[in-house]
Amino acid sequence: MLNDQELSALLIDAESDRVERKASIANRDRILQAICAFANDLPDHRQPGVVFVGVRDDGTCANLAITDELLRTLAAMRSDGNILPFPTMTVQKRVLAGCEVAVIEVEPSFTPPVRYEGRIWIRVGPRRAIATAEEERRLTEKRRAGDLPFDRHVVTGACLNDLNLLVFESMYLPSAVPADVLEANNRSTIQQLTSLHFLAPDGTPNVAALLVFGKDPVAWIPGAYVQFVRFEGMEITDPIRHQKEISGPLPEMLRVLDEVLDANISVAIDVRGGSTDTKRPDYPHVALQQLARNAVLHRDYQTSHAPARIYWFSDRVELHSPGGPYGQVNADNFGQPGVTDYRNPLLAEAMKVLGFVQRFGLGIPLSRRELEKNGNPPLELVAGPSSVLATLRRAT
C-alpha cells in the first residue's frame, strides 16, 4: 500500500500514466475502465495504479464528502461481475494536501488481459483506450510469463550478490555448456546465467537460481532445507538421538545429505546361504539417496514453508515431502513406472546437470529394486493432496 508521500506525488503528477482523477462517482463507467486499465498494466510498471475520487483533473480538491457509503460503493466495483478476472484492489479514505479523497489502489494482474464488460482497457500515456489486437497479444504474453513454473519466478529483492557465482562458474557451467561453446561465446556471467534461465532480463535471480547457487537459500525460500531427525524408538514422541538441519546451495546440501544418510546406515553380517562374509546394510544407501533427492526436487516450494523431513526410527525411515502429486501424476498412479511430471523443471535440469539425477523418472523404480535386492520389505508410498510420504522398512 502506498504511503501519503507517494500518493501526494502521484496526485500532482500530470504526466503519470498510473493516475486517474475523478471529482465524483457520477460517471461510474470511467472509474471501472480505469480500474481495468491499471489491472492490465500494459506499460509493465509492476506498481499499483491509483484512482483518486474527490479531486479534479488538475489535482485540486473537489470537496466531495467521502462517506462510508461511497467507500462501500467503490469497493463493490471489484466483484460486481463487470471486471473479469477480479482485480486486486484496495479502497480507503485518505487526507492529502488537506483534501479528503477516496483512494483506489489497483495492483497489476497476474492473469491479463482483464476485461470490463468484455473490453480490454489499457493506459496509453495519460488516457484510457481499448486495446488493439497487438496490445492484447502483449498482455497475453505477460500472462504466459506469469504462468511460468514457480522455480522460474523471480524473487523480488534478490540480486546477483545473493548468488554464489563460484558454484555457478566452477561446477555448473562446465557441465551445462561444452567448453568450446563457452570459449566461442565469450559471454559475461550475467549473460550466461540469463541464457540458462536463472536470471530475468532485468538481472533478478529466480527461485531455482537461489536454490542452486544461493548463498543463503533459506533467507529467500523458507522451506529450502531438509530436517533430519533420528529417534531412539519407533514413535515420534521417543527421545531424539540426533537431529540436523541440512541447508545451503543445492550441491552442498545434497552432499551433506549423502553423508548424513551414510553415517546412520548400520551394516550387519548376512549369514543367509551359509555365508558369513557378506555385509548387508539395514537400508540400501541408493534407495535412501534417491528418495531424499526426490523429496528435494519434487516438493512444493511455493505454498509450503515446511522443510522436507527425514525421520529415522528404529524400525523404519520416513521421508516427508511437502506438496502432493503434480500435473499428470495423481494419487492413483503415483509411483507407477513411466508416470512422472515436474513441478520444478528448472531445478530438475540443474540436478541432472550437476550429476544428482542420472535419468528422470528412475528414483522410485531404482529404490524399489535396491530394497528388494537388500532384503527390505517393499517401499510404501502415500500420496496425499498436500504431501507425499515414503516409508522404508528395516531389513531383518
C-alpha positions in Angstrom: 0.0 0.0 0.0 1.4 3.4 -1.0 2.1 5.9 1.8 0.9 9.6 1.9 4.1 10.9 0.3 3.9 8.6 -2.6 0.2 9.3 -3.1 0.7 13.0 -2.9 3.4 12.9 -5.6 1.1 10.9 -7.9 -1.8 13.2 -7.2 0.0 16.2 -8.7 1.9 14.4 -11.5 0.1 15.4 -14.6 2.3 13.2 -16.8 1.9 9.9 -14.9 0.0 7.0 -16.6 -0.6 5.4 -13.2 -3.1 8.0 -12.1 -6.8 8.7 -12.8 -8.6 11.7 -11.1 -12.4 11.9 -10.6 -14.3 14.7 -8.9 -17.2 12.3 -8.1 -18.6 8.9 -8.9 -21.2 10.3 -11.3 -19.5 8.6 -14.2 -19.1 5.1 -12.8 -18.1 3.6 -16.2 -15.0 5.8 -16.3 -13.8 4.6 -12.9 -14.4 0.9 -13.9 -12.5 1.4 -17.1 -9.6 2.9 -15.2 -9.5 0.0 -12.7 -9.5 -2.4 -15.7 -6.6 -0.5 -17.4 -4.5 -0.4 -14.2 -5.0 -4.1 -13.7 -3.8 -4.8 -17.2 -0.6 -2.6 -16.6 0.3 -2.6 -20.3 3.4 -0.3 -19.7 4.6 -3.0 -17.2 5.2 -0.7 -14.3 4.6 -3.6 -11.9 3.3 -1.0 -9.4 -0.2 -0.1 -8.4 -2.3 2.3 -10.5 -4.3 4.8 -8.4 -7.8 6.3 -8.9 -8.3 9.4 -6.8 -12.0 10.2 -6.2 -12.7 13.6 -4.9 -10.2 15.6 -7.0 -10.5 17.4 -10.3 -8.3 16.8 -13.3 -5.9 19.5 -12.3 -5.4 17.8 -8.9 -7.4 20.4 -6.9 -9.8 19.3 -4.2 -13.5 18.8 -5.3 -14.7 18.9 -1.7 -16.6 15.6 -2.2 -17.9 14.0 1.0 -16.0 10.8 1.5 -18.6 8.7 3.3 -18.7 5.1 4.3 -21.4 4.5 1.7 -19.2 6.0 -1.0 -16.3 3.8 0.0 -18.5 0.7 0.0 -19.8 1.6 -3.4 -16.3 1.8 -4.8 -15.2 -1.4 -3.1 -18.1 -3.3 -4.6 -16.9 -2.4 -8.1 -14.2 -5.1 -7.7 -16.6 -8.1 -7.6 -19.8 -7.0 -9.3 -19.0 -9.2 -12.2 -18.3 -6.5 -14.7 -14.4 -6.7 -14.4 -13.0 -10.2 -15.1 -10.9 -11.7 -13.8 -11.5 -9.9 -10.5 -8.9 -7.2 -9.9 -6.8 -6.9 -6.7 -7.5 -3.5 -5.2 -8.0 -1.6 -2.0 -10.2 1.3 -1.2 -9.6 3.8 1.6 -10.2 7.3 2.8 -7.1 9.5 2.9 -6.3 13.2 3.5 -3.8 14.5 1.0 -2.7 18.2 1.0 -5.7 19.0 3.2 -8.2 17.3 0.9 -10.3 14.3 1.8 -10.2 11.8 -1.1 -11.1 8.2 -1.7 -8.1 6.3 -3.0 -8.4 3.1 -5.1 -5.1 1.3 -5.5 -5.2 -1.4 -8.2 -2.5 -4.0 -8.4 -1.2 -5.3 -11.8 -3.0 -8.6 -12.6 -1.1 -11.9 -12.7 -3.6 -13.1 -15.4 -4.1 -10.4 -18.0 -5.9 -9.4 -20.1 -8.5 -8.1 -17.8 -11.8 -7.1 -19.3 -14.5 -4.6 -18.3 -17.8 -5.6 -19.9 -15.9 -7.7 -22.4 -13.5 -5.0 -23.5 -9.8 -4.8 -22.7 -9.0 -1.3 -21.3 -5.4 -0.1 -21.1 -3.5 3.1 -20.4 -1.8 4.9 -23.3 0.1 7.7 -21.7 -2.4 9.7 -19.6 -5.5 8.4 -21.3 -7.5 5.2 -21.4 -8.1 3.2 -24.6 -9.4 -0.1 -25.7 -6.5 -2.5 -26.6 -5.6 -3.2 -30.2 -5.0 -6.8 -31.3 -1.3 -6.2 -30.9 -1.7 -4.8 -27.4 -3.9 -7.8 -26.5 -1.2 -10.1 -27.7 1.3 -8.4 -25.5 -0.9 -8.8 -22.5 -1.4 -12.4 -23.3 2.3 -12.9 -23.4 2.6 -11.3 -19.9 0.1 -13.8 -18.6 2.1 -16.7 -20.1 5.2 -15.3 -18.4 3.3 -15.3 -15.2 2.3 -18.9 -15.8 6.0 -20.0 -15.7 6.7 -22.8 -13.2 7.3 -21.5 -9.7 11.1 -22.2 -9.8 11.4 -19.7 -12.7 9.6 -16.9 -10.8 11.8 -14.0 -10.0 12.4 -13.4 -6.3 11.7 -9.7 -5.5 14.5 -8.0 -3.7 17.1 -10.6 -4.6 20.2 -9.6 -6.7 23.3 -11.1 -8.2 25.2 -10.6 -4.9 22.9 -13.2 -3.3 24.3 -15.9 -5.6 27.5 -17.9 -5.1 28.9 -17.3 -8.5 31.9 -19.6 -7.8 29.4 -22.6 -7.6 27.9 -21.5 -10.9 31.2 -20.9 -12.7 33.2 -23.8 -11.4 30.6 -26.5 -11.0 27.5 -25.8 -13.1 28.7 -24.0 -16.2 31.3 -26.6 -17.3 28.7 -29.3 -17.0 25.9 -27.4 -18.7 27.8 -26.0 -21.7 30.6 -27.6 -23.8 34.0 -25.9 -23.3 34.3 -24.9 -27.0 30.9 -23.2 -26.9 31.9 -21.3 -23.7 35.1 -20.2 -25.3 33.5 -19.1 -28.6 30.6 -17.2 -27.0 32.8 -15.3 -24.5 29.7 -14.2 -22.5 29.7 -12.5 -19.2 28.5 -14.3 -16.1 25.2 -12.4 -16.2 24.6 -13.3 -19.8 25.4 -17.0 -19.0 23.0 -17.1 -16.1 20.3 -15.4 -18.2 20.8 -17.8 -21.1 20.5 -20.8 -18.7 17.2 -19.3 -17.4 18.4 -18.4 -13.9 18.0 -14.6 -14.3 15.2 -12.5 -15.6 16.0 -9.9 -18.3 16.4 -7.3 -15.6 19.0 -9.4 -13.8 16.8 -10.6 -10.9 17.5 -14.2 -9.8 14.6 -16.6 -9.8 13.7 -19.3 -7.3 15.9 -22.0 -9.0 18.9 -19.7 -9.0 18.7 -19.1 -5.3 18.1 -22.8 -4.6 21.0 -24.0 -6.7 23.6 -21.2 -6.2 22.2 -19.0 -3.4 24.5 -18.0 -0.5 21.6 -18.4 1.8 18.6 -20.1 0.1 16.5 -20.3 3.3 16.6 -16.5 3.6 14.5 -16.3 0.3 12.7 -19.6 0.2 11.9 -20.5 3.9 11.4 -24.2 3.4 14.6 -24.8 1.4 16.2 -27.3 3.7 16.0 -30.9 4.9 15.2 -31.7 8.5 16.8 -34.9 9.7 15.8 -36.5 13.0 16.8 -39.8 14.4 14.7 -41.2 17.2 15.6 -43.8 19.8 12.4 -45.8 19.3 9.5 -46.3 16.9 7.4 -43.2 17.8 7.8 -39.5 17.2 7.5 -39.0 21.0 10.5 -41.1 21.7 13.9 -39.5 22.7 15.9 -37.9 19.9 19.3 -39.4 19.3 20.4 -36.9 16.6 19.0 -34.1 14.5 20.3 -31.8 11.9 19.0 -29.1 9.6 20.7 -29.5 6.2 20.7 -26.4 4.0 22.8 -24.3 1.6 23.1 -24.2 -2.1 21.9 -27.4 -3.8 25.3 -29.1 -4.4 26.4 -28.6 -0.8 23.0 -29.6 0.7 22.9 -32.9 -1.3 26.5 -33.7 -0.4 25.9 -33.2 3.3 22.6 -35.2 3.0 24.5 -38.1 1.5 27.0 -38.0 4.4 24.2 -38.0 7.0 22.4 -40.9 5.4 25.7 -42.9 5.2 26.5 -42.1 8.8 23.2 -43.6 10.0 23.2 -46.8 8.0 24.1 -49.9 10.0 25.9 -52.8 8.4 25.4 -56.4 9.6 26.8 -59.7 8.6 24.5 -61.7 6.4 24.5 -65.4 7.3 21.9 -66.5 4.7 23.0 -69.3 2.4 25.8 -70.4 4.8 27.9 -67.3 4.0 29.2 -65.2 6.9 31.3 -62.6 5.0 28.6 -60.7 3.1 27.8 -57.3 4.6 24.2 -56.2 4.4 23.1 -52.7 5.4 19.8 -52.2 7.2 18.9 -49.8 4.4 20.5 -49.6 0.9 22.1 -46.2 0.5 20.9 -45.8 -3.1 17.3 -46.2 -2.1 17.5 -43.6 0.7 19.5 -41.3 -1.6 17.1 -41.4 -4.5 14.0 -40.9 -2.3 15.7 -38.0 -0.4 16.6 -36.3 -3.7 13.1 -36.8 -5.0 11.8 -35.0 -1.8 14.1 -32.1 -2.6 13.3 -32.0 -6.3 9.5 -32.6 -6.4 8.4 -30.7 -3.2 6.3 -27.6 -3.3 8.4 -24.5 -2.6 5.6 -22.1 -3.4 2.8 -22.8 -0.9 4.6 -24.6 1.9 7.3 -23.3 4.1 7.8 -26.7 5.7 11.1 -28.4 5.1 11.5 -31.9 3.5 11.8 -34.2 6.5 13.6 -37.5 7.1 12.5 -39.2 10.3 14.7 -42.2 11.2 13.1 -44.6 13.6 14.4 -47.9 15.0 12.3 -49.9 12.6 11.8 -47.6 9.6 12.7 -44.4 7.8 10.1 -41.9 6.8 10.7 -39.3 4.1 8.1 -36.5 4.0 7.9 -34.2 1.1 5.6 -31.1 1.2 3.4 -30.9 -1.8 1.2 -33.6 -3.3 1.3 -35.2 -6.8 1.7 -32.7 -9.6 0.5 -32.5 -13.2 -0.4 -35.9 -14.8 0.7 -37.6 -11.6 -2.2 -38.3 -9.1 -2.8 -40.4 -6.0 -3.9 -43.3 -8.1 -0.9 -43.6 -10.5 1.7 -42.2 -8.1 4.9 -44.3 -8.2 3.9 -46.2 -11.4 6.7 -46.7 -13.9 6.7 -44.1 -16.7 4.3 -41.7 -14.9 6.1 -38.5 -14.0 5.8 -34.8 -14.1 7.8 -31.8 -12.8 6.6 -29.1 -10.5 10.2 -27.6 -10.6 11.5 -28.3 -14.1 14.5 -25.9 -13.9 15.5 -27.4 -10.6 15.2 -30.8 -12.2 17.5 -29.7 -15.1 20.0 -28.3 -12.6 20.1 -31.6 -10.6 20.7 -33.5 -13.8 23.5 -31.1 -15.0 25.2 -31.4 -11.6 25.0 -35.2 -11.7 22.5 -35.8 -8.9 19.9 -37.2 -11.4 21.1 -39.7 -14.0 17.8 -40.3 -15.7 14.4 -38.7 -15.0 11.7 -41.0 -13.6 14.2 -43.5 -12.2 14.2 -42.6 -8.5 11.2 -44.8 -7.3 11.9 -47.8 -9.5 15.6 -47.8 -8.5 14.7 -47.5 -4.9 12.3 -50.4 -5.1 14.9 -52.6 -6.9 17.6 -51.8 -4.3 15.2 -52.5 -1.4 14.3 -55.9 -2.9 18.0 -56.8 -3.5 18.9 -55.9 0.1 16.0 -57.9 1.6 13.9 -55.0 2.8 10.1 -55.0 2.7 8.6 -53.2 -0.2 8.6 -49.4 -0.4 5.4 -47.8 1.0 4.1 -44.7 -0.7 1.3 -42.5 0.4 0.4 -39.5 -1.8 -1.9 -37.1 -0.2 -3.3 -33.8 -1.5 -0.5 -31.7 0.2 2.3 -34.1 0.9 4.0 -37.4 -0.1 5.2 -39.9 2.5 7.7 -42.6 1.5 8.4 -45.3 4.2 11.3 -47.8 4.1 11.2 -50.7 6.5 14.3 -52.0 8.0 15.8 -55.2 6.7 15.5 -58.1 9.2 
